[in-house]
Amino acid sequence: MAWNSFGNIIGSIGNKLGAKDYGVSEWLNGEKPLGPTQKVTANILNKTTGGQKVSSPMATPTTMRIAPIADNTTQTQTQTNYVDPTATAAATAQAANDALVSQRQAGISAQLNSYNSMFAGLFGKADAAAADQSATTGANYGTQRTNLTDQYNQEVPGIDMSYYLGGIGDSSLRGTGLRKAEDALKMGIGSVNANEATDLAGIGKELSGLKSGYQADQNNIETLRNSANQSTDANELLALQNDIAVKISGLQATTDSMDTAEGFRGRLRASTPTQNLSPIKATLTSLMNGAANPALKAQIGKQIVDNADLSQPQKDELYAQFINAPVA
């Protein structure tokens, strides 16, 4: 009993030593090899227990708990969750810029669609103005031809009578005078035709020039659209928006003024006068060179001038050059 009690005491001491050294109890239970300190303790136990492993409920490993030390895994997790304020601010700014860029790109696309549709309105008005002026020009020159023919038909009897009154109705001079009057008519009509062709060509040239200038702007629309779609600079896009707005405003102003005196229709009217002086001058020249008496020639010439579709300054010029009489 004495040895048994003494062995229990030694076993208890061994268990406590094992718990303190964190390994002797495991050695006692055959769970791990001995360390230097544990070997000394084991020698004592072998001598006192006869080499028997001693265990105690106090020495079971399951009763030992040591708090774990923070390791690298925990530290790494903390670093992964760290948020850089500078990076966050930069990401927020980039997202705002991207949204603004998209908004302005959409706005530019809408602007360009509106701008493109405006050209149809401009060209439509230009075509209408050119067609109207061409019709007006043709009608005016037609009137000139009619007037020249009517004047000739009205003047011939007077010219013819003047030769008979002068006692030379049967002479060749009468035939020469009538032939000159007919030649003057043909010359006048030929001049009217030439002027009409020139004016109609001028209308076509004006129309073509206007269209070609604005056609270049219209063709540039897709270039502007591509430039906007490729840009990531919100300020650059804003500048482009403003530039397109100016173009739209200018085109609208031009379209609105198409039918004014200062606009395209007005320019066409100015370039195609309703009456050209050349054929009338040719008629008057032939008349004045004829053999009729001066009073009769002056009377016929005055009728020609009065019936012509001329401005007052133009009539004054013809009176001074051919008739030498002031306007009544």
GITA-V48620 format. One record per residue. N is the residue number from 0. OMEGA is omega in whole degrees, 0 to 359 (999 if undefined). Layout:
n=<N	N>
omega=<OMEGA	OMEGA>
This chain:
n=<0	1	2	3	4	5	6	7	8	9	10	11	12	13	14	15	16	17	18	19	20	21	22	23	24	25	26	27	28	29	30	31	32	33	34	35	36	37	38	39	40	41	42	43	44	45	46	47	48	49	50	51	52	53	54	55	56	57	58	59	60	61	62	63	64	65	66	67	68	69	70	71	72	73	74	75	76	77	78	79	80	81	82	83	84	85	86	87	88	89	90	91	92	93	94	95	96	97	98	99	100	101	102	103	104	105	106	107	108	109	110	111	112	113	114	115	116	117	118	119	120	121	122	123	124	125	126	127	128	129	130	131	132	133	134	135	136	137	138	139	140	141	142	143	144	145	146	147	148	149	150	151	152	153	154	155	156	157	158	159	160	161	162	163	164	165	166	167	168	169	170	171	172	173	174	175	176	177	178	179	180	181	182	183	184	185	186	187	188	189	190	191	192	193	194	195	196	197	198	199	200	201	202	203	204	205	206	207	208	209	210	211	212	213	214	215	216	217	218	219	220	221	222	223	224	225	226	227	228	229	230	231	232	233	234	235	236	237	238	239	240	241	242	243	244	245	246	247	248	249	250	251	252	253	254	255	256	257	258	259	260	261	262	263	264	265	266	267	268	269	270	271	272	273	274	275	276	277	278	279	280	281	282	283	284	285	286	287	288	289	290	291	292	293	294	295	296	297	298	299	300	301	302	303	304	305	306	307	308	309	310	311	312	313	314	315	316	317	318	319	320	321	322	323	324	325	326	327>
omega=<181	180	180	179	179	178	179	179	181	179	179	177	180	179	180	178	179	180	181	181	177	179	181	180	177	178	180	180	177	186	181	178	182	169	183	181	183	179	179	180	181	179	179	183	180	182	185	183	180	179	180	174	182	179	179	178	180	187	182	184	185	180	183	177	179	181	180	175	179	182	183	181	180	179	180	179	179	178	180	182	182	181	180	182	180	179	179	179	179	179	178	179	180	179	178	179	180	179	180	178	180	180	182	175	177	178	179	179	178	177	184	177	178	179	181	181	181	180	179	178	179	182	178	178	179	179	181	180	180	179	179	182	177	179	179	180	179	180	180	179	174	177	178	180	179	180	179	180	179	179	179	181	179	186	184	179	179	178	181	181	181	178	179	178	179	179	181	182	181	183	178	180	179	179	179	180	179	180	178	178	178	178	179	178	180	179	180	180	177	178	177	180	181	179	179	179	179	181	179	177	178	177	178	180	178	180	180	180	179	182	183	179	181	177	177	177	180	180	182	183	182	176	177	180	180	179	179	183	183	184	174	182	183	179	177	179	177	178	179	176	180	180	179	179	177	179	180	180	180	180	179	178	179	180	181	183	185	186	179	179	180	183	186	180	178	179	179	179	181	183	181	180	184	181	179	183	188	182	179	177	179	180	181	178	179	180	183	178	181	185	180	181	186	182	179	180	179	180	180	180	179	178	180	182	183	183	182	178	185	173	181	177	178	178	179	179	181	177	183	185	189	190	179	177	181	179	182	999>
